[in-house]
């Protein structure tokens, strides 16, 4: 049953139907754009494990923005609206399988992060701004057709990383947080 759920979860994340204009930018400490992606690409061509897919250049309401200025993992959970949309889209039975599997893998990720003593933050807003030593990254966590459950890793001297929780290992987390000079 778990294998079926994993397959459904993968299909959910990969099966996207509508094109979406995905623009994004990262900024340096002064707010100057240092990276820009202006191509309109179908959502199905977006790499869900590439931070640039989540970047936004749109103005962000400060009350819907969480600023992350420390090394940590950020856990993203779906909003009530996202859960409602998913249940309508997939039907109750499949929705509960998807939610159960996502919760299981998030729980496993939390256990790994705890064992490695990595600080965890739960995202409460739709946007995150990672404030690094050289660059800032403002990302939209609630883009349509993007994963409702997600995990980001952030270290001030690195680009933030989007990490899949299925099959996550301690080595992946340690590799991201290791000191490289």
N, CA, C and O of each residue as an XYZ file, in Angstrom:
724
protein
N       0.829     -1.190      0.000
C       0.000      0.000      0.000
C       0.873      1.254      0.000
O       0.558      2.242     -0.663
N       1.984      1.199      0.759
C       2.892      2.362      0.799
C       3.493      2.609     -0.579
O       3.643      3.760     -0.989
N       3.842      1.533     -1.304
C       4.414      1.689     -2.633
C       3.417      2.377     -3.566
O       3.796      3.243     -4.355
N       2.146      1.991     -3.473
C       1.110      2.646     -4.261
C       1.035      4.125     -3.900
O       0.932      4.978     -4.782
N       1.085      4.427     -2.616
C       1.008      5.809     -2.156
C       2.176      6.636     -2.663
O       2.001      7.787     -3.061
N       3.367      6.051     -2.649
C       4.551      6.755     -3.144
C       4.386      7.042     -4.628
O       4.707      8.132     -5.102
N       3.877      6.046     -5.360
C       3.664      6.238     -6.789
C       2.659      7.359     -7.036
O       2.858      8.194     -7.919
N       1.588      7.374     -6.262
C       0.580      8.434     -6.403
C       1.194      9.787     -6.071
O       0.943     10.769     -6.770
N       1.989      9.849     -5.019
C       2.632     11.098     -4.623
C       3.546     11.614     -5.728
O       3.561     12.811     -6.015
N       4.303     10.721     -6.347
C       5.193     11.125     -7.433
C       4.372     11.643     -8.610
O       4.717     12.659     -9.215
N       3.289     10.944     -8.931
C       2.436     11.388    -10.027
C       1.859     12.765     -9.737
O       1.763     13.601    -10.636
N       1.474     13.006     -8.485
C       0.927     14.305     -8.109
C       1.935     15.402     -8.378
O       1.591     16.451     -8.923
N       3.173     15.164     -7.998
C       4.186     16.197     -8.150
C       4.617     16.386     -9.595
O       5.018     17.485     -9.978
N       4.543     15.338    -10.401
C       5.012     15.414    -11.770
C       3.895     15.785    -12.735
O       4.141     16.462    -13.733
N       2.674     15.352    -12.453
C       1.563     15.549    -13.374
C       0.974     16.939    -13.212
O       0.149     17.180    -12.331
N       1.397     17.828    -14.053
C       0.915     19.211    -14.011
C       0.314     19.522    -15.368
O       0.854     19.108    -16.394
N      -0.798     20.247    -15.386
C      -1.497     20.390    -16.648
C      -1.473     21.781    -17.260
O      -1.587     21.899    -18.480
N      -1.331     22.826    -16.480
C      -1.466     24.157    -17.070
C      -0.141     24.888    -17.112
O       0.637     24.824    -16.160
N       0.127     25.592    -18.224
C       1.344     26.390    -18.266
C       1.226     27.568    -17.299
O       0.142     28.093    -17.045
N       2.367     27.952    -16.782
C       2.378     29.073    -15.845
C       3.631     29.887    -16.108
O       4.711     29.336    -16.325
N       3.481     31.185    -16.086
C       4.622     32.065    -16.242
C       5.416     32.027    -14.953
O       4.906     32.422    -13.904
N       6.650     31.561    -15.006
C       7.462     31.421    -13.813
C       8.671     32.336    -13.921
O       9.660     31.986    -14.566
N       8.601     33.488    -13.303
C       9.737     34.376    -13.291
C      10.301     34.388    -11.891
O       9.586     34.138    -10.920
N      11.576     34.675    -11.787
C      12.162     34.682    -10.460
C      13.466     35.421    -10.434
O      14.095     35.647    -11.468
N      13.869     35.796     -9.242
C      15.108     36.532     -9.099
C      15.698     36.289     -7.737
O      14.985     36.040     -6.766
N      16.994     36.364     -7.678
C      17.703     36.403     -6.412
C      18.370     37.761     -6.357
O      18.741     38.314     -7.392
N      18.524     38.295     -5.176
C      19.099     39.628     -5.062
C      20.299     39.602     -4.135
O      20.406     38.756     -3.248
N      21.201     40.551     -4.361
C      22.311     40.679     -3.434
C      21.845     41.484     -2.222
O      20.677     41.868     -2.148
N      22.730     41.738     -1.289
C      22.359     42.399     -0.037
C      21.748     43.779     -0.259
O      20.986     44.255      0.582
N      22.071     44.428     -1.378
C      21.541     45.760     -1.661
C      20.225     45.717     -2.422
O      19.646     46.764     -2.711
N      19.746     44.524     -2.750
C      18.496     44.397     -3.470
C      18.661     44.370     -4.975
O      17.663     44.364     -5.695
N      19.893     44.355     -5.476
C      20.146     44.302     -6.901
C      19.915     42.884     -7.402
O      20.358     41.919     -6.778
N      19.221     42.758     -8.532
C      18.962     41.433     -9.082
C      20.262     40.824     -9.568
O      21.009     41.442    -10.328
N      20.526     39.590     -9.115
C      21.733     38.905     -9.552
C      21.414     37.663    -10.370
O      22.287     37.137    -11.059
N      20.177     37.190    -10.303
C      19.761     36.054    -11.120
C      18.350     36.344    -11.581
O      17.551     36.923    -10.845
N      18.042     35.934    -12.820
C      16.699     36.194    -13.309
C      16.307     35.099    -14.272
O      17.074     34.733    -15.162
N      15.114     34.583    -14.090
C      14.578     33.584    -14.995
C      13.271     34.119    -15.537
O      12.283     34.184    -14.805
N      13.241     34.500    -16.788
C      12.058     35.149    -17.335
C      11.327     34.284    -18.347
O      10.322     34.717    -18.910
N      11.809     33.069    -18.590
C      11.161     32.213    -19.568
C       9.800     31.753    -19.077
O       9.630     31.435    -17.900
N       8.840     31.720    -19.976
C       7.564     31.088    -19.668
C       7.711     29.628    -20.047
O       7.935     29.302    -21.212
N       7.586     28.757    -19.076
C       7.720     27.335    -19.336
C       6.541     26.608    -18.730
O       5.995     27.036    -17.714
N       6.146     25.509    -19.350
C       5.071     24.733    -18.745
C       5.502     24.230    -17.374
O       6.666     23.888    -17.163
N       4.554     24.188    -16.447
C       4.860     23.740    -15.095
C       5.450     22.342    -15.124
O       6.291     22.016    -14.286
N       5.029     21.504    -16.071
C       5.548     20.142    -16.130
C       7.041     20.112    -16.431
O       7.696     19.098    -16.192
N       7.589     21.207    -16.952
C       9.020     21.273    -17.238
C       9.816     21.886    -16.084
O      11.040     21.990    -16.167
N       9.142     22.286    -15.023
C       9.811     22.896    -13.879
C      10.484     21.810    -13.061
O       9.933     20.723    -12.890
N      11.662     22.099    -12.562
C      12.386     21.184    -11.683
C      11.995     21.510    -10.246
O      12.413     22.537     -9.712
N      11.209     20.660     -9.622
C      10.722     20.901     -8.269
C      11.834     20.848     -7.230
O      11.620     21.223     -6.077
N      13.004     20.393     -7.618
C      14.123     20.315     -6.693
C      15.202     21.340     -7.035
O      16.362     21.188     -6.652
N      14.805     22.382     -7.757
C      15.710     23.480     -8.094
C      15.133     24.757     -7.492
O      14.013     25.152     -7.818
N      15.887     25.390     -6.627
C      15.403     26.578     -5.918
C      14.956     27.672     -6.881
O      14.060     28.450     -6.554
N      15.553     27.743     -8.042
C      15.197     28.793     -9.004
C      13.749     28.665     -9.492
O      13.150     29.648     -9.927
N      13.196     27.463     -9.421
C      11.798     27.263     -9.809
C      10.842     27.985     -8.862
O       9.704     28.275     -9.229
N      11.299     28.273     -7.654
C      10.450     28.877     -6.625
C      10.662     30.390     -6.497
O       9.893     31.068     -5.816
N      11.686     30.912     -7.138
C      11.993     32.327     -6.997
C      10.853     33.195     -7.515
O      10.176     32.853     -8.483
N      10.662     34.321     -6.848
C       9.649     35.260     -7.299
C      10.240     36.656     -7.324
O      11.060     37.028     -6.485
N       9.804     37.400     -8.296
C      10.227     38.778     -8.442
C       9.072     39.713     -8.101
O       9.252     40.926     -7.988
N       7.893     39.138     -7.939
C       6.703     39.931     -7.633
C       6.833     40.580     -6.262
O       7.499     40.043     -5.377
N       6.193     41.741     -6.087
C       6.183     42.363     -4.759
C       5.505     41.424     -3.760
O       4.517     40.763     -4.081
N       6.047     41.379     -2.559
C       5.539     40.468     -1.533
C       5.042     41.287     -0.353
O       5.749     42.158      0.152
N       3.830     41.005      0.077
C       3.267     41.635      1.260
C       4.079     41.158      2.475
O       4.209     39.954      2.696
N       4.610     42.071      3.240
C       5.485     41.731      4.361
C       4.798     40.834      5.400
O       5.467     40.069      6.093
N       3.472     40.926      5.510
C       2.771     40.080      6.472
C       2.681     38.635      5.997
O       2.342     37.750      6.783
N       2.980     38.381      4.721
C       2.947     37.029      4.167
C       4.356     36.522      3.863
O       4.541     35.620      3.046
N       5.353     37.121      4.538
C       6.754     36.810      4.288
C       7.445     36.409      5.581
O       7.337     37.095      6.597
N       8.154     35.292      5.530
C       9.006     34.880      6.639
C      10.451     35.089      6.202
O      10.857     34.638      5.131
N      11.219     35.773      7.035
C      12.626     36.015      6.730
C      13.459     34.991      7.496
O      13.333     34.850      8.713
N      14.309     34.285      6.762
C      15.158     33.250      7.340
C      16.597     33.738      7.246
O      17.132     33.931      6.155
N      17.218     33.935      8.415
C      18.579     34.486      8.460
C      19.563     33.560      9.162
O      20.676     33.972      9.491
N      19.164     32.315      9.394
C      20.044     31.386     10.092
C      20.036     30.036      9.404
O      19.093     29.700      8.688
N      21.084     29.267      9.621
C      21.164     27.927      9.066
C      20.055     27.075      9.674
O      19.936     26.976     10.895
N      19.243     26.461      8.811
C      18.117     25.670      9.315
C      17.461     24.891      8.180
O      17.806     25.036      7.007
N      16.503     24.061      8.578
C      15.619     23.380      7.632
C      14.243     24.008      7.768
O      13.801     24.314      8.875
N      13.572     24.197      6.653
C      12.244     24.798      6.663
C      11.260     23.752      6.144
O      11.348     23.296      5.004
N      10.329     23.391      7.011
C       9.300     22.417      6.660
C       8.071     23.154      6.159
O       7.598     24.096      6.794
N       7.561     22.724      5.025
C       6.387     23.349      4.428
C       5.253     22.335      4.442
O       5.402     21.196      3.998
N       4.120     22.779      4.961
C       2.911     21.972      5.016
C       1.830     22.671      4.201
O       1.875     23.892      4.045
N       0.860     21.925      3.681
C      -0.199     22.567      2.895
C      -1.130     23.411      3.752
O      -1.328     23.147      4.937
N      -1.691     24.422      3.125
C      -2.710     25.247      3.774
C      -4.042     24.491      3.700
O      -4.169     23.500      2.982
N      -5.013     24.973      4.446
C      -6.354     24.373      4.388
C      -6.910     24.432      2.972
O      -7.535     23.479      2.507
N      -6.685     25.549      2.284
C      -7.177     25.696      0.914
C      -6.525     24.678     -0.013
O      -7.196     24.090     -0.862
N      -5.219     24.465      0.143
C      -4.538     23.476     -0.681
C      -5.073     22.074     -0.407
O      -5.272     21.288     -1.333
N      -5.302     21.766      0.853
C      -5.843     20.450      1.204
C      -7.224     20.252      0.581
O      -7.524     19.186      0.044
N      -8.049     21.276      0.655
C      -9.388     21.187      0.057
C      -9.307     20.959     -1.453
O     -10.025     20.121     -1.999
N      -8.429     21.709     -2.126
C      -8.264     21.542     -3.579
C      -7.781     20.139     -3.924
O      -8.255     19.527     -4.881
N      -6.836     19.638     -3.138
C      -6.318     18.299     -3.399
C      -7.401     17.236     -3.227
O      -7.511     16.313     -4.034
N      -8.189     17.374     -2.182
C      -9.240     16.377     -1.947
C     -10.263     16.397     -3.088
O     -10.734     15.341     -3.512
N     -10.604     17.565     -3.578
C     -11.537     17.657     -4.699
C     -10.918     17.099     -5.975
O     -11.592     16.430     -6.758
N      -9.646     17.373     -6.180
C      -8.972     16.948     -7.406
C      -8.770     15.439     -7.462
O      -8.981     14.828     -8.510
N      -8.360     14.824     -6.341
C      -7.991     13.410     -6.348
C      -9.044     12.493     -5.751
O      -8.937     11.273     -5.873
N     -10.051     13.052     -5.114
C     -11.035     12.226     -4.428
C     -10.525     11.880     -3.036
O      -9.320     11.892     -2.785
N     -11.435     11.578     -2.151
C     -11.076     11.363     -0.745
C     -10.081     10.231     -0.537
O      -9.110     10.387      0.203
N     -10.316      9.080     -1.192
C      -9.448      7.927     -0.948
C      -7.996      8.214     -1.348
O      -7.080      8.014     -0.551
N      -7.793      8.679     -2.570
C      -6.436      8.969     -3.028
C      -5.823     10.123     -2.240
O      -4.633     10.100     -1.923
N      -6.632     11.126     -1.927
C      -6.131     12.249     -1.149
C      -5.571     11.775      0.189
O      -4.486     12.197      0.587
N      -6.290     10.914      0.877
C      -5.820     10.455      2.188
C      -4.566      9.593      2.080
O      -3.730      9.601      2.984
N      -4.430      8.860      0.996
C      -3.197      8.094      0.773
C      -2.025      9.059      0.574
O      -0.956      8.883      1.157
N      -2.244     10.071     -0.253
C      -1.209     11.072     -0.523
C      -0.818     11.788      0.773
O       0.365     11.921      1.087
N      -1.818     12.242      1.514
C      -1.550     12.977      2.759
C      -0.844     12.093      3.779
O       0.075     12.544      4.463
N      -1.268     10.843      3.885
C      -0.634      9.922      4.827
C       0.832      9.701      4.472
O       1.703      9.750      5.341
N       1.100      9.460      3.196
C       2.484      9.235      2.776
C       3.339     10.480      2.964
O       4.471     10.391      3.438
N       2.802     11.643      2.594
C       3.561     12.883      2.756
C       3.861     13.133      4.232
O       4.967     13.544      4.582
N       2.886     12.888      5.087
C       3.096     13.067      6.531
C       4.141     12.082      7.059
O       4.972     12.441      7.893
N       4.097     10.868      6.581
C       5.077      9.855      6.997
C       6.498     10.307      6.636
O       7.397     10.281      7.476
N       6.688     10.717      5.385
C       8.028     11.113      4.949
C       8.489     12.411      5.613
O       9.679     12.580      5.878
N       7.566     13.317      5.879
C       7.921     14.523      6.628
C       8.361     14.142      8.040
O       9.334     14.688      8.560
N       7.650     13.214      8.652
C       8.025     12.747      9.985
C       9.406     12.105      9.995
O      10.190     12.328     10.917
N       9.701     11.317      8.982
C      11.034     10.700      8.875
C      12.107     11.786      8.728
O      13.175     11.699      9.333
N      11.812     12.805      7.919
C      12.757     13.910      7.734
C      12.983     14.646      9.051
O      14.116     15.000      9.378
N      11.917     14.876      9.801
C      12.049     15.539     11.105
C      12.929     14.722     12.028
O      13.771     15.278     12.733
N      12.748     13.418     12.034
C      13.596     12.549     12.853
C      15.065     12.661     12.473
O      15.930     12.739     13.345
N      15.347     12.669     11.185
C      16.736     12.818     10.729
C      17.302     14.180     11.125
O      18.426     14.271     11.617
N      16.523     15.230     10.911
C      16.987     16.576     11.264
C      17.248     16.682     12.760
O      18.248     17.265     13.179
N      16.349     16.117     13.567
C      16.551     16.126     15.025
C      17.822     15.372     15.406
O      18.602     15.843     16.233
N      18.030     14.205     14.806
C      19.206     13.395     15.156
C      20.508     14.105     14.782
O      21.546     13.876     15.402
N      20.445     14.970     13.765
C      21.630     15.716     13.331
C      21.703     17.100     13.966
O      22.613     17.878     13.680
N      20.730     17.399     14.834
C      20.671     18.674     15.547
C      20.605     19.872     14.600
O      21.261     20.891     14.814
N      19.799     19.724     13.551
C      19.560     20.807     12.605
C      18.306     21.539     13.063
O      17.264     20.925     13.292
N      18.417     22.843     13.191
C      17.259     23.656     13.586
C      16.177     23.536     12.524
O      16.466     23.515     11.328
N      14.924     23.456     12.973
C      13.782     23.341     12.076
C      12.840     24.518     12.278
O      12.618     24.981     13.397
N      12.287     24.994     11.152
C      11.270     26.044     11.169
C      10.112     25.532     10.313
O      10.338     24.949      9.252
N       8.903     25.741     10.754
C       7.730     25.442      9.922
C       7.294     26.727      9.248
O       7.084     27.745      9.906
N       7.159     26.674      7.945
C       6.739     27.855      7.188
C       5.277     28.154      7.495
O       4.411     27.292      7.344
N       5.016     29.368      7.923
C       3.651     29.798      8.251
C       3.098     30.778      7.229
O       1.918     31.123      7.274
N       3.937     31.226      6.314
C       3.536     32.216      5.316
C       3.695     31.621      3.918
O       4.206     30.513      3.757
N       3.257     32.360      2.929
C       3.352     31.886      1.547
C       4.712     32.154      0.909
O       5.069     31.533     -0.092
N       5.463     33.079      1.492
C       6.746     33.458      0.919
C       7.840     33.362      1.968
O       7.618     33.632      3.149
N       9.030     32.970      1.515
C      10.214     32.961      2.369
C      11.270     33.829      1.720
O      11.402     33.845      0.497
N      12.016     34.545      2.527
C      13.191     35.247      2.036
C      14.387     34.703      2.807
O      14.508     34.889      4.018
N      15.264     34.030      2.075
C      16.497     33.528      2.648
C      17.522     34.647      2.549
O      17.798     35.134      1.452
N      18.088     35.060      3.672
C      19.077     36.121      3.696
C      20.437     35.473      3.927
O      20.775     35.071      5.040
N      21.205     35.383      2.845
C      22.516     34.769      2.914
C      23.616     35.793      3.059
O      23.358     36.996      3.109
N      24.836     35.316      3.125
C      25.983     36.218      3.249
C      26.177     37.058      1.995
O      26.577     38.219      2.079
N      25.893     36.474      0.824
C      26.091     37.200     -0.426
C      24.795     37.496     -1.156
O      24.673     38.553     -1.774
N      23.823     36.596     -1.105
C      22.585     36.753     -1.863
C      21.359     36.550     -0.988
O      21.407     35.867      0.036
N      20.262     37.157     -1.414
C      18.946     36.918     -0.833
C      18.112     36.191     -1.872
O      18.254     36.429     -3.071
N      17.253     35.315     -1.413
C      16.378     34.554     -2.298
C      14.959     34.671     -1.761
O      14.688     34.262     -0.632
N      14.059     35.221     -2.552
C      12.658     35.293     -2.156
C      11.914     34.242     -2.964
O      11.918     34.268     -4.195
N      11.275     33.319     -2.256
C      10.607     32.214     -2.931
C       9.127     32.169     -2.580
O       8.708     32.572     -1.496
N       8.362     31.670     -3.522
C       6.921     31.489     -3.382
C       6.667     30.018     -3.084
O       6.864     29.160     -3.945
N       6.231     29.731     -1.870
C       5.982     28.352     -1.452
C       4.666     27.802     -1.974
O       4.469     26.587     -1.983
N       3.771     28.663     -2.406
C       2.407     28.244     -2.732
C       2.088     28.362     -4.214
O       0.929     28.535     -4.590
N       3.114     28.268     -5.059
C       2.854     28.317     -6.492
C       1.900     27.189     -6.871
O       1.986     26.073     -6.359
N       1.002     27.513     -7.770
C       0.043     26.516     -8.231
C       0.783     25.332     -8.848
O       1.744     25.514     -9.595
N       0.338     24.139     -8.536
C       0.882     22.880     -9.053
C       2.247     22.518     -8.484
O       2.872     21.569     -8.956
N       2.726     23.253     -7.482
C       3.974     22.887     -6.825
C       3.658     22.025     -5.609
O       2.526     22.046     -5.126
N       4.622     21.272     -5.106
C       4.350     20.371     -3.974
C       3.794     21.107     -2.752
O       4.283     22.169     -2.366
N       2.771     20.517     -2.166
C       2.152     21.107     -0.984
C       2.993     20.860      0.265
O       3.051     21.708      1.156
N       3.641     19.706      0.328
C       4.571     19.378      1.409
C       5.961     19.542      0.814
O       6.225     19.084     -0.297
N       6.839     20.189      1.547
C       8.158     20.433      0.988
C       9.178     20.594      2.102
O       8.817     20.779      3.264
N      10.441     20.523      1.745
C      11.537     20.712      2.686
C      12.630     21.518      1.999
O      13.103     21.158      0.922
N      13.020     22.609      2.637
C      14.117     23.442      2.151
C      15.230     23.419      3.184
O      14.966     23.409      4.386
N      16.460     23.411      2.726
C      17.616     23.542      3.614
C      18.279     24.878      3.297
O      18.375     25.281      2.138
N      18.733     25.557      4.348
C      19.380     26.849      4.143
C      20.604     26.971      5.030
O      20.560     26.738      6.238
N      21.679     27.340      4.392
C      22.932     27.684      5.065
C      23.350     29.027      4.491
O      23.372     29.206      3.273
N      23.681     29.972      5.367
C      23.917     31.360      4.949
C      24.949     31.524      3.841
O      24.874     32.484      3.074
N      25.907     30.614      3.741
C      26.939     30.764      2.724
C      26.697     29.882      1.493
O      27.606     29.663      0.692
N      25.453     29.372      1.347
C      25.093     28.546      0.198
C      23.744     28.977     -0.357
O      22.972     29.681      0.293
N      23.491     28.533     -1.568
C      22.163     28.696     -2.143
C      21.216     27.743     -1.411
O      21.595     26.610     -1.116
N      19.992     28.184     -1.116
C      19.031     27.275     -0.474
C      18.797     26.049     -1.360
O      18.950     26.116     -2.580
N      18.429     24.942     -0.738
C      18.190     23.702     -1.474
C      16.790     23.193     -1.193
O      16.301     23.265     -0.066
N      16.150     22.675     -2.239
C      14.861     22.004     -2.109
C      15.192     20.517     -2.053
O      15.823     19.977     -2.962
N      14.762     19.867     -0.984
C      15.144     18.477     -0.762
C      13.897     17.602     -0.714
O      12.950     17.914      0.008
N      13.887     16.526     -1.463
C      12.781     15.575     -1.385
C      12.872     14.773     -0.102
O      13.962     14.384      0.316
N      11.736     14.527      0.520
C      11.745     13.761      1.769
C      11.691     12.255      1.531
O      12.086     11.484      2.405
N      11.207     11.818      0.360
C      11.183     10.387      0.055
C      12.622      9.932     -0.165
O      13.308     10.432     -1.056
N      13.068      8.996      0.638
C      14.428      8.487      0.509
C      15.494      9.395      1.086
O      16.680      9.164      0.854
N      15.110     10.415      1.827
C      16.075     11.334      2.424
C      16.978     10.588      3.396
O      16.515      9.754      4.175
N      18.267     10.893      3.344
C      19.226     10.250      4.245
C      19.981     11.302      5.047
O      20.014     12.480      4.694
N      20.579     10.844      6.122
C      21.406     11.727      6.946
C      22.565     12.287      6.118
O      22.969     13.433      6.310
N      23.094     11.485      5.206
C      24.224     11.930      4.388
C      23.856     13.133      3.516
O      24.664     14.045      3.344
N      22.652     13.137      2.971
C      22.213     14.266      2.142
C      22.187     15.539      2.982
O      22.669     16.585      2.547
N      21.632     15.449      4.171
C      21.547     16.611      5.056
C      22.943     17.048      5.485
O      23.258     18.238      5.455
N      23.778     16.095      5.883
C      25.144     16.423      6.315
C      25.943     17.048      5.185
O      26.692     17.999      5.408
N      25.790     16.522      3.969
C      26.520     17.084      2.825
C      26.133     18.530      2.585
O      26.988     19.356      2.267
N      24.857     18.847      2.732
C      24.437     20.215      2.510
C      25.012     21.150      3.582
O      25.489     22.239      3.263
N      24.968     20.737      4.824
C      25.371     21.617      5.927
C      26.868     21.588      6.230
O      27.331     22.357      7.072
N      27.632     20.725      5.571
C      29.061     20.683      5.881
C      29.725     22.000      5.497
O      29.272     22.716      4.603
N      30.800     22.288      6.195
C      31.535     23.540      5.942
C      32.434     23.354      4.748
O      33.263     22.444      4.707
N      32.263     24.221      3.782
C      33.136     24.237      2.609
C      33.734     25.615      2.484
O      33.006     26.607      2.432
N      34.982     25.690      2.437
C      35.662     26.989      2.318
C      36.618     26.942      1.174
O      37.296     27.932      0.896
